[in-house]
Amino acid sequence: MSMNRRDFLQILAAAAAGGFALDSRQALAGNAPANYYDIPVFGNVSLMHMTDCHAQLKPIYFREPNVNLGVGASVGKVPHLVGEHLLKAYNIQPGGIDAHAFTYIDFTAAARTYGKVGGFAHLKTLVDKVRASRPGSLLMDGGDTWQGSATALWTKAQDMVDACIALGVDVMTPHWEMTLGAERVQEIINKDFKKAGVDFVAQNVVTNDFGDQVFKPYVIKNINGVQVAIIGQAFPYTPIANPRWMVPDWSFGIRDDSMQKFVNEARAKGAQVVVVLSHNGMDVDLKMASRVTGIDAIFGGHTHDGVPQPIQVKNAKGTTLVTNAGSNGKFLGVMDFDVKGGRVQGWKYRLVPVFSNLLAADKKMEALITKIRAPFESKLGEKLAVTEDLLYRRGNFNGTYDQLICDALMKVKGADAAFSPGFRWGTSLLPGDVITMEQLMDQVAITYPQTSLTNMTGATIKTIMEDVCDNLFNDDPYYQQGGDMVRVGGVQYSVTPNATIGKRINDMMLNGKAVDPNKKYKVAGWAPVGEGATGTPIWDVVAEYLRDVKVVKQVKLNQPKVIGMGNNPGMIL
């Protein structure tokens, strides 16, 4: 795409603010300090952490949110800081490479400066570099790994299983993995992971009948003579946020009591370091850290928060570090512990951005990815449309890609309004990018993709929105059950996050008229959690829309009016 003078000057300004020489070739190459990937060694136990890659094997763009509201005790606290508020909290220089990695600020210009992020071939290079300087280090995968791309869906996650084994994953815990169904999950664990020596751990998943552990609750590894316990914590609300019928015999939940039991058990067996590999979401991890004692660190996922440094949480018997390592293969967490006298004496941590322009691709991993994708390349590469807008998903209420999906549902299904799930996964596209079938599938690749058209009263529409809103903004993190707010097409509304359930959603309008609680409206949706659903897959609906419009432009974001959050540092609109 050609670049106009304004775009070019923005790029130069971003580079200059980051401390780079005003040389256009250097700026456009996205150069970083020569020692950017030199991570000083500390201590004698090292753990690497990746999470929520959502099956992204190739480098991508991913925009961080400008709305990540905290409520109750979480107001103004990490991870509910966005933009300049986050930069200030971590003393990150505006305009530089880290400012781009951790915030949405000037995203389009900065993305063109620094290039794409992630990609397993580039991540492999970084993992190997860390391992070379830290013998015995382990790589932990926090889940949401086997879902999120076309190839993961079409291969029933075999692409990601093979790639993660090649990457060198040692321990894993799940969430979206469960949407492959219990039988497929067990097949991968008992076949691929067993052969490769990968441990799949989840202390909080038990059988419905007798409460037996479905998976190993934890594993103890010897790192340089130090016994290190890694306890798994699967996403607690899997059967609520995703279809229960896919895992009919298993029960989930937070299970603080059993977590404490396994921490104590691991310590009794000689573990000098105890960490939790979690898919709780960061607010839940913070609460758990205050309640369960004896955990040195929680390596968290699910909420996709890229948090530069751990939060230190005090509890009855000490302090627990709580981390969260972003998403889409964009970051690798590196935690170093200094363990002496049977306990952790000190620690150092860095959440390392993975810039594909700055890390050479590992040749073997690159070859594996090429082999994985080869049977699907023509289908993946189908050109559906071109976007003139920045398309992204991520944020409490809506993103431009979510809006596009809602617009497609309403147009193709002939609906008055549309609901699209508040999923956090989904890559970003820059203005001028071609929307291919692969990039569409990045937003919609799930095992229950059916679309629907339902007659709903205005009262029912409000009830659905209120229920989802409470899952997002309940003051108690243990009642926050998953993603962001349901994305809404057609219906304008106001939201008061600090209100109580039933009173948050107001001023509902459709086509310039107040939504009538007794009137029935045609509402399109997708991703039904009930068993036996039928309907056209969402990717066919959106692809039809894109082929028709050919050019996506001036997407009108249906952002609600947010009340009572004017000074909240988790929102910049």
C-alpha positions as CSV (number, residue, x, y, z in Angstrom):
1,M,0.0,0.0,0.0
2,S,1.3,3.5,-0.8
3,M,2.1,5.7,2.2
4,N,1.1,9.3,2.3
5,R,3.2,12.1,3.7
6,R,1.1,12.3,7.0
7,D,1.6,8.5,7.6
8,F,5.3,8.8,7.0
9,L,5.7,11.8,9.4
10,Q,3.7,9.9,12.0
11,I,6.2,7.0,11.7
12,L,9.2,9.3,12.0
13,A,7.6,10.9,15.0
14,A,7.0,7.6,16.7
15,A,10.6,6.5,16.0
16,A,12.1,9.7,17.3
17,A,10.0,9.6,20.5
18,G,11.4,6.1,21.0
19,G,14.9,7.4,20.9
20,F,15.9,6.3,17.4
21,A,17.8,8.3,14.9
22,L,15.6,10.1,12.3
23,D,16.6,7.8,9.5
24,S,13.6,6.6,7.5
25,R,15.2,3.3,6.5
26,Q,15.9,2.5,10.2
27,A,12.5,3.6,11.3
28,L,10.7,1.6,8.7
29,A,12.8,-1.5,9.6
30,G,11.5,-1.3,13.1
31,N,14.9,-1.5,14.7
32,A,15.2,-1.8,18.5
33,P,18.3,-1.4,20.7
34,A,20.9,-4.0,19.9
35,N,20.6,-5.7,23.3
36,Y,16.7,-5.8,23.3
37,Y,16.7,-9.6,23.6
38,D,19.5,-9.8,26.0
39,I,17.9,-10.9,29.3
40,P,20.4,-10.9,32.2
41,V,20.6,-14.2,34.0
42,F,19.5,-14.3,37.6
43,G,19.3,-17.0,40.2
44,N,19.1,-20.8,39.6
45,V,15.5,-21.5,38.6
46,S,14.0,-20.2,35.4
47,L,10.5,-20.5,34.0
48,M,9.2,-19.3,30.7
49,H,5.5,-18.7,30.2
50,M,3.3,-18.2,27.1
51,T,-0.5,-18.1,27.1
52,D,-3.5,-17.5,24.9
53,C,-1.7,-17.8,21.5
54,H,-5.0,-18.9,20.0
55,A,-3.4,-21.0,17.4
56,Q,-1.5,-18.2,15.7
57,L,1.5,-19.9,14.0
58,K,2.4,-17.0,11.8
59,P,3.3,-13.4,12.8
60,I,0.3,-11.1,13.1
61,Y,-0.8,-7.7,14.2
62,F,-2.6,-7.4,17.5
63,R,-4.0,-4.1,19.0
64,E,-4.2,-3.8,22.8
65,P,-7.4,-2.4,24.3
66,N,-8.4,1.2,24.9
67,V,-11.2,0.0,27.2
68,N,-10.4,-2.4,30.1
69,L,-12.5,-1.1,33.0
70,G,-11.9,-2.1,36.6
71,V,-14.8,-2.0,39.0
72,G,-15.0,-2.2,42.8
73,A,-11.6,-2.8,44.4
74,S,-10.0,-3.1,40.9
75,V,-10.6,0.5,39.8
76,G,-7.3,2.1,38.8
77,K,-5.3,-1.0,39.4
78,V,-3.4,-3.4,37.1
79,P,-4.6,-4.9,34.8
80,H,-7.2,-2.2,34.4
81,L,-4.9,0.5,33.0
82,V,-4.8,1.4,29.3
83,G,-2.7,3.7,27.1
84,E,-0.8,6.4,28.9
85,H,-1.9,5.2,32.3
86,L,-0.2,1.9,31.8
87,L,3.0,3.5,30.4
88,K,3.1,5.8,33.4
89,A,2.6,2.9,35.9
90,Y,5.5,1.0,34.5
91,N,7.7,3.9,33.5
92,I,7.7,3.0,29.8
93,Q,8.8,5.7,27.4
94,P,6.0,6.9,25.1
95,G,6.5,6.4,21.4
96,G,9.0,3.6,21.7
97,I,8.9,-0.1,20.9
98,D,7.6,-1.2,24.4
99,A,4.9,1.5,24.3
100,H,3.7,-0.1,21.0
101,A,3.9,-3.6,22.5
102,F,1.9,-2.8,25.6
103,T,-0.7,-0.2,24.4
104,Y,-3.0,0.7,21.5
105,I,-1.5,4.2,21.1
106,D,-0.9,5.3,17.5
107,F,-1.4,1.6,16.6
108,T,-1.5,1.8,12.8
109,A,1.6,4.0,12.5
110,A,3.5,2.1,15.1
111,A,2.6,-1.3,13.6
112,R,3.9,-0.2,10.3
113,T,7.1,0.9,12.0
114,Y,7.8,-2.2,14.1
115,G,6.1,-4.8,12.0
116,K,4.2,-7.9,13.1
117,V,4.4,-9.8,16.4
118,G,4.5,-13.4,17.3
119,G,4.9,-16.4,15.0
120,F,6.0,-19.7,16.3
121,A,9.2,-19.7,14.2
122,H,10.3,-16.4,15.9
123,L,9.1,-17.5,19.3
124,K,11.1,-20.7,18.9
125,T,14.3,-18.6,18.4
126,L,13.6,-16.6,21.5
127,V,12.8,-19.7,23.6
128,D,16.0,-21.3,22.5
129,K,18.0,-18.2,23.3
130,V,16.5,-18.1,26.8
131,R,17.2,-21.8,27.3
132,A,20.8,-21.4,26.1
133,S,21.5,-18.9,28.9
134,R,19.4,-20.8,31.5
135,P,20.0,-24.5,31.5
136,G,17.1,-26.5,32.8
137,S,14.5,-23.8,32.3
138,L,10.9,-24.9,31.6
139,L,8.4,-23.6,29.1
140,M,4.8,-23.4,30.4
141,D,1.7,-23.0,28.2
142,G,-1.3,-21.4,29.9
143,G,-3.9,-22.7,27.4
144,D,-6.1,-21.3,24.7
145,T,-3.6,-22.8,22.3
146,W,-5.5,-25.3,20.3
147,Q,-8.2,-22.9,19.1
148,G,-8.3,-19.6,17.2
149,S,-7.3,-20.3,13.6
150,A,-8.6,-22.1,10.5
151,T,-5.8,-24.7,10.5
152,A,-6.4,-25.5,14.2
153,L,-10.1,-26.0,13.5
154,W,-9.6,-28.1,10.3
155,T,-6.9,-30.3,11.9
156,K,-8.7,-30.7,15.2
157,A,-5.7,-28.9,16.8
158,Q,-3.1,-31.3,15.5
159,D,-1.2,-28.4,14.0
160,M,-0.9,-26.7,17.3
161,V,0.0,-29.9,19.2
162,D,2.8,-30.6,16.8
163,A,4.0,-27.0,16.9
164,C,4.0,-26.8,20.7
165,I,5.9,-30.1,21.0
166,A,8.5,-28.7,18.5
167,L,8.6,-25.4,20.5
168,G,9.5,-27.3,23.6
169,V,6.4,-26.9,25.8
170,D,6.9,-28.8,29.1
171,V,3.7,-28.2,31.0
172,M,0.2,-27.0,29.9
173,T,-3.3,-26.2,31.4
174,P,-6.5,-25.7,29.3
175,H,-9.5,-23.6,28.4
176,W,-10.7,-23.5,24.8
177,E,-9.0,-26.8,24.3
178,M,-12.2,-28.3,25.9
179,T,-14.3,-27.2,22.9
180,L,-12.6,-30.0,20.9
181,G,-14.6,-32.4,23.2
182,A,-13.4,-34.6,26.0
183,E,-12.5,-37.5,23.7
184,R,-10.2,-35.5,21.5
185,V,-8.5,-33.8,24.5
186,Q,-7.8,-37.2,26.1
187,E,-6.5,-38.5,22.8
188,I,-3.9,-35.8,22.5
189,I,-2.8,-36.1,26.1
190,N,-2.6,-39.9,26.0
191,K,-1.0,-40.1,22.6
192,D,1.0,-37.0,21.5
193,F,1.8,-35.5,24.9
194,K,2.7,-38.8,26.6
195,K,5.1,-39.6,23.8
196,A,6.7,-36.1,23.9
197,G,6.8,-35.9,27.7
198,V,4.4,-32.9,28.0
199,D,2.5,-32.7,31.3
200,F,-1.2,-31.6,31.1
201,V,-2.2,-30.3,34.6
202,A,-5.5,-29.0,36.1
203,Q,-6.2,-29.4,39.7
204,N,-9.8,-28.0,39.4
205,V,-11.2,-30.4,36.9
206,V,-12.9,-33.5,38.5
207,T,-15.5,-36.1,37.5
208,N,-19.1,-35.3,38.1
209,D,-19.8,-38.6,39.8
210,F,-17.1,-39.2,42.4
211,G,-15.1,-36.0,42.2
212,D,-12.0,-37.8,41.0
213,Q,-9.2,-35.8,39.4
214,V,-9.5,-35.9,35.6
215,F,-5.9,-34.7,35.0
216,K,-2.8,-34.6,37.0
217,P,-3.3,-31.7,39.5
218,Y,0.4,-30.8,39.5
219,V,3.8,-32.0,38.5
220,I,7.2,-31.6,40.3
221,K,10.2,-30.9,38.2
222,N,13.9,-30.8,39.2
223,I,15.6,-27.7,37.9
224,N,19.3,-27.5,38.8
225,G,18.7,-29.5,41.9
226,V,15.7,-27.5,43.0
227,Q,12.3,-29.2,43.3
228,V,9.7,-27.0,41.5
229,A,6.0,-27.8,41.6
230,I,3.7,-26.5,38.9
231,I,0.0,-26.7,39.7
232,G,-2.6,-26.4,36.9
233,Q,-5.7,-24.3,37.1
234,A,-8.0,-24.7,34.1
235,F,-10.6,-22.0,33.2
236,P,-13.1,-22.4,36.0
237,Y,-16.2,-21.5,34.0
238,T,-15.6,-23.6,30.9
239,P,-19.1,-25.4,31.0
240,I,-20.8,-22.0,31.3
241,A,-18.8,-19.9,28.8
242,N,-18.5,-22.8,26.4
243,P,-20.8,-25.8,25.6
244,R,-21.2,-28.1,28.6
245,W,-22.2,-31.0,26.3
246,M,-18.7,-31.2,25.0
247,V,-17.3,-32.1,28.4
248,P,-20.4,-33.7,30.0
249,D,-18.7,-35.8,32.7
250,W,-16.4,-33.1,34.0
251,S,-16.9,-30.4,36.6
252,F,-14.7,-27.3,36.8
253,G,-14.8,-24.4,39.3
254,I,-12.2,-22.3,41.1
255,R,-11.7,-24.7,44.1
256,D,-9.5,-22.7,46.5
257,D,-9.7,-25.5,49.0
258,S,-8.2,-28.1,46.7
259,M,-5.6,-25.6,45.5
260,Q,-4.5,-25.1,49.1
261,K,-4.4,-28.9,49.6
262,F,-2.2,-29.5,46.6
263,V,0.1,-26.6,47.5
264,N,0.6,-28.1,50.9
265,E,1.0,-31.6,49.4
266,A,3.7,-30.4,47.0
267,R,5.6,-28.6,49.8
268,A,5.4,-31.8,51.9
269,K,6.9,-33.7,49.0
270,G,9.9,-31.4,49.0
271,A,8.9,-28.6,46.5
272,Q,11.0,-25.5,47.3
273,V,9.2,-23.5,44.7
274,V,5.4,-23.8,44.1
275,V,3.8,-22.0,41.1
276,V,0.4,-22.1,39.6
277,L,-0.1,-22.2,35.8
278,S,-3.5,-20.6,35.6
279,H,-6.3,-19.8,33.1
280,N,-8.4,-18.0,35.7
281,G,-8.2,-14.5,34.4
282,M,-6.0,-11.9,36.2
283,D,-8.6,-10.5,38.6
284,V,-9.5,-14.1,39.8
285,D,-5.7,-14.9,40.2
286,L,-5.3,-11.8,42.3
287,K,-8.1,-12.8,44.6
288,M,-6.8,-16.4,44.8
289,A,-3.3,-15.2,45.6
290,S,-4.8,-13.3,48.6
291,R,-6.6,-16.5,49.9
292,V,-4.3,-19.4,49.2
293,T,-1.0,-19.4,50.9
294,G,2.3,-21.0,49.9
295,I,2.3,-20.1,46.2
296,D,5.4,-18.3,45.0
297,A,3.9,-17.1,41.7
298,I,0.8,-17.4,39.5
299,F,1.4,-17.4,35.8
300,G,-2.0,-16.3,34.5
301,G,-3.9,-16.2,31.3
302,H,-7.4,-15.9,29.8
303,T,-7.8,-12.1,30.0
304,H,-5.0,-11.4,27.5
305,D,-3.5,-8.8,29.7
306,G,0.1,-7.9,28.8
307,V,1.4,-6.9,32.2
308,P,5.1,-5.9,32.2
309,Q,5.9,-6.8,35.9
310,P,4.2,-9.1,38.4
311,I,1.8,-7.7,41.1
312,Q,2.9,-8.7,44.6
313,V,-0.1,-9.9,46.6
314,K,0.2,-10.3,50.4
315,N,-1.7,-13.2,52.1
316,A,-1.7,-14.7,55.6
317,K,1.7,-16.4,55.2
318,G,3.6,-14.4,52.7
319,T,3.6,-12.9,49.2
320,T,2.5,-14.3,45.9
321,L,3.6,-12.8,42.5
322,V,0.8,-12.6,39.9
323,T,1.6,-12.3,36.2
324,N,-0.3,-12.3,32.9
325,A,1.5,-12.8,29.6
326,G,-0.8,-11.3,26.9
327,S,-1.9,-13.3,23.9
328,N,-1.4,-14.4,20.3
329,G,2.2,-15.3,20.7
330,K,3.0,-11.7,21.2
331,F,4.9,-12.1,24.5
332,L,7.1,-14.6,26.4
333,G,7.3,-14.3,30.2
334,V,10.7,-15.1,31.7
335,M,10.8,-15.5,35.5
336,D,14.1,-16.1,37.3
337,F,14.1,-17.3,40.9
338,D,17.1,-17.3,43.3
339,V,16.4,-20.3,45.5
340,K,18.5,-20.9,48.6
341,G,17.9,-22.6,51.9
342,G,14.8,-24.3,50.6
343,R,12.9,-21.2,49.6
344,V,12.8,-18.3,47.1
345,Q,15.2,-15.5,48.2
346,G,14.7,-13.2,45.2
347,W,13.3,-13.0,41.7
348,K,13.6,-11.1,38.4
349,Y,10.9,-11.0,35.7
350,R,10.5,-9.7,32.2
351,L,7.6,-9.9,29.8
352,V,9.4,-10.0,26.5
353,P,7.6,-8.8,23.3
354,V,8.1,-11.1,20.3
355,F,8.8,-8.9,17.3
356,S,9.1,-11.0,14.1
357,N,11.3,-8.3,12.4
358,L,13.8,-8.5,15.2
359,L,14.0,-12.3,15.8
360,A,15.2,-14.6,13.0
361,A,12.8,-17.4,12.2
362,D,13.9,-20.8,13.4
363,K,14.3,-22.9,10.2
364,K,13.0,-26.2,11.5
365,M,9.9,-24.5,13.0
366,E,9.4,-22.5,9.8
367,A,9.5,-25.7,7.8
368,L,7.0,-27.4,10.1
369,I,4.6,-24.5,9.8
370,T,4.9,-24.6,6.0
371,K,4.2,-28.3,6.0
372,I,1.1,-27.8,8.3
373,R,-0.3,-25.1,6.1
374,A,0.4,-26.6,2.7
375,P,-2.9,-28.5,2.2
376,F,-4.9,-25.4,3.1
377,E,-3.0,-22.5,1.5
378,S,-5.4,-21.9,-1.4
379,K,-8.4,-21.9,0.9
380,L,-6.6,-19.7,3.5
381,G,-5.6,-17.2,0.8
382,E,-9.0,-16.5,-0.7
383,K,-9.4,-12.8,-1.0
384,L,-12.8,-11.7,0.4
385,A,-12.5,-7.9,0.5
386,V,-10.1,-5.0,1.3
387,T,-10.4,-2.9,4.5
388,E,-9.8,0.8,4.5
389,D,-10.3,0.8,8.3
390,L,-8.2,-0.6,11.2
391,L,-10.0,-3.8,12.1
392,Y,-9.5,-5.1,15.6
393,R,-11.2,-7.0,18.4
394,R,-10.3,-6.4,22.1
395,G,-11.9,-4.2,24.7
396,N,-14.8,-4.4,27.1
397,F,-17.6,-3.3,24.6
398,N,-16.8,-3.5,20.9
399,G,-14.1,-3.5,18.3
400,T,-14.3,-2.7,14.6
401,Y,-14.0,-6.4,13.6
402,D,-16.8,-7.3,16.0
403,Q,-18.9,-4.5,14.4
404,L,-18.2,-5.9,11.0
405,I,-19.5,-9.3,12.2
406,C,-22.6,-7.8,13.6
407,D,-23.2,-5.8,10.4
408,A,-22.8,-9.0,8.4
409,L,-25.3,-10.9,10.6
410,M,-27.9,-8.2,10.3
411,K,-27.5,-7.8,6.5
412,V,-27.3,-11.4,5.5
413,K,-29.9,-12.8,8.0
414,G,-32.3,-9.9,7.6
415,A,-32.2,-9.0,11.3
416,D,-33.1,-5.9,13.3
417,A,-30.3,-6.5,15.7
418,A,-27.3,-8.8,16.3
419,F,-25.4,-10.3,19.1
420,S,-21.8,-11.5,18.8
421,P,-19.9,-13.1,21.7
422,G,-17.5,-11.0,23.7
423,F,-14.5,-13.0,22.6
424,R,-11.0,-11.5,23.2
425,W,-9.2,-13.5,20.6
426,G,-8.9,-12.4,17.0
427,T,-6.0,-10.7,15.1
428,S,-5.9,-7.1,13.8
429,L,-5.8,-5.8,10.2
430,L,-4.3,-2.5,9.1
431,P,-5.9,-0.1,6.7
432,G,-5.2,-1.3,3.2
433,D,-4.9,-4.9,4.1
434,V,-6.7,-7.6,2.2
435,I,-9.2,-9.6,4.3
436,T,-8.6,-13.2,3.4
437,M,-10.5,-16.3,4.5
438,E,-7.6,-17.0,7.0
439,Q,-8.1,-13.6,8.6
440,L,-11.8,-14.0,8.8
441,M,-11.3,-17.4,10.4
442,D,-9.0,-15.8,13.0
443,Q,-12.2,-14.2,14.4
444,V,-14.7,-17.0,14.1
445,A,-12.9,-20.4,14.1
446,I,-14.8,-22.4,16.7
447,T,-16.4,-25.9,16.9
448,Y,-19.9,-24.5,17.4
449,P,-20.2,-21.8,14.7
450,Q,-23.9,-22.0,13.9
451,T,-25.8,-18.8,13.3
452,S,-29.4,-18.1,14.3
453,L,-32.3,-15.7,13.7
454,T,-34.6,-15.5,16.7
455,N,-37.6,-13.4,17.6
456,M,-36.9,-11.8,20.9
457,T,-38.9,-9.2,22.9
458,G,-37.2,-6.0,23.9
459,A,-37.3,-7.3,27.5
460,T,-35.4,-10.5,26.6
461,I,-32.8,-8.5,24.7
462,K,-32.3,-6.4,27.9
463,T,-32.1,-9.4,30.1
464,I,-29.4,-11.1,28.0
465,M,-27.4,-7.9,28.0
466,E,-27.8,-7.4,31.8
467,D,-26.6,-11.0,32.4
468,V,-23.5,-10.7,30.3
469,C,-22.8,-7.3,31.8
470,D,-22.9,-8.8,35.3
471,N,-20.4,-11.4,34.3
472,L,-18.1,-8.6,33.3
473,F,-18.6,-6.0,36.0
474,N,-19.6,-8.0,39.1
475,D,-17.6,-6.5,42.0
476,D,-16.5,-10.0,43.0
477,P,-13.9,-11.5,40.6
478,Y,-15.1,-15.0,41.4
479,Y,-18.4,-14.1,39.7
480,Q,-16.8,-12.8,36.6
481,Q,-17.3,-15.7,34.1
482,G,-15.4,-15.0,31.0
483,G,-15.1,-12.7,28.1
484,D,-16.0,-9.1,27.5
485,M,-19.5,-7.6,26.9
486,V,-21.6,-9.2,24.2
487,R,-21.1,-7.2,21.0
488,V,-24.4,-5.6,19.9
489,G,-25.4,-4.5,16.4
490,G,-28.4,-2.3,15.8
491,V,-29.2,-1.5,19.4
492,Q,-27.7,1.6,20.9
493,Y,-27.6,1.7,24.7
494,S,-26.0,3.2,27.8
495,V,-24.2,1.1,30.4
496,T,-23.4,1.9,34.1
497,P,-20.8,-0.6,35.2
498,N,-21.0,0.4,38.9
499,A,-24.7,-0.3,39.0
500,T,-26.2,-3.6,40.2
501,I,-27.5,-6.4,38.0
502,G,-30.7,-5.4,36.1
503,K,-29.9,-1.7,36.3
504,R,-26.7,-1.4,34.2
505,I,-28.3,-1.3,30.7
506,N,-30.5,1.6,29.9
507,D,-31.6,4.0,27.1
508,M,-32.0,1.2,24.6
509,M,-32.7,2.5,21.1
510,L,-33.2,0.8,17.7
511,N,-33.6,2.8,14.5
512,G,-34.1,6.0,16.4
513,K,-36.9,4.5,18.6
514,A,-36.9,3.3,22.1
515,V,-36.8,-0.5,22.4
516,D,-40.2,-1.7,23.3
517,P,-40.0,-4.4,26.1
518,N,-43.2,-6.1,24.7
519,K,-42.4,-5.9,21.0
520,K,-40.6,-8.7,19.2
521,Y,-37.5,-8.0,17.2
522,K,-35.5,-10.2,14.8
523,V,-32.1,-10.9,16.5
524,A,-29.2,-12.6,14.7
525,G,-26.5,-14.4,16.7
526,W,-23.9,-17.1,16.6
527,A,-22.0,-19.6,18.8
528,P,-24.9,-21.3,20.6
529,V,-23.8,-23.3,23.6
530,G,-26.8,-25.7,23.5
531,E,-26.4,-29.1,22.0
532,G,-28.0,-29.9,18.6
533,A,-28.0,-26.3,17.2
534,T,-28.3,-25.9,13.5
535,G,-27.6,-23.0,11.2
536,T,-25.2,-21.6,8.6
537,P,-21.7,-21.3,10.0
538,I,-20.7,-17.8,10.9
539,W,-17.7,-17.8,8.5
540,D,-20.1,-18.4,5.5
541,V,-22.3,-15.5,6.6
542,V,-19.5,-13.0,7.0
543,A,-17.7,-14.2,3.9
544,E,-20.9,-13.6,1.9
545,Y,-21.2,-10.1,3.3
546,L,-17.5,-9.3,2.5
547,R,-17.7,-10.6,-1.0
548,D,-20.6,-8.4,-1.6
549,V,-19.3,-5.1,-0.1
550,K,-15.7,-5.7,-1.5
551,V,-14.4,-2.7,0.5
552,V,-14.8,-2.3,4.2
553,K,-14.8,1.4,5.1
554,Q,-16.2,3.8,7.7
555,V,-17.2,1.0,10.1
556,K,-19.6,2.7,12.5
557,L,-18.6,1.4,16.0
558,N,-21.7,0.8,18.1
559,Q,-20.0,1.9,21.3
560,P,-22.4,2.3,24.3
561,K,-22.5,5.5,26.3
562,V,-20.6,4.6,29.4
563,I,-21.9,6.3,32.6
564,G,-20.0,6.9,35.8
565,M,-16.5,6.0,34.4
566,G,-15.3,9.4,33.4
567,N,-12.0,9.3,35.3
568,N,-11.4,5.6,35.1
569,P,-7.9,4.9,33.9
570,G,-9.1,1.7,32.2
571,M,-10.9,3.7,29.5
572,I,-9.8,6.1,26.8
573,L,-12.4,6.8,24.1
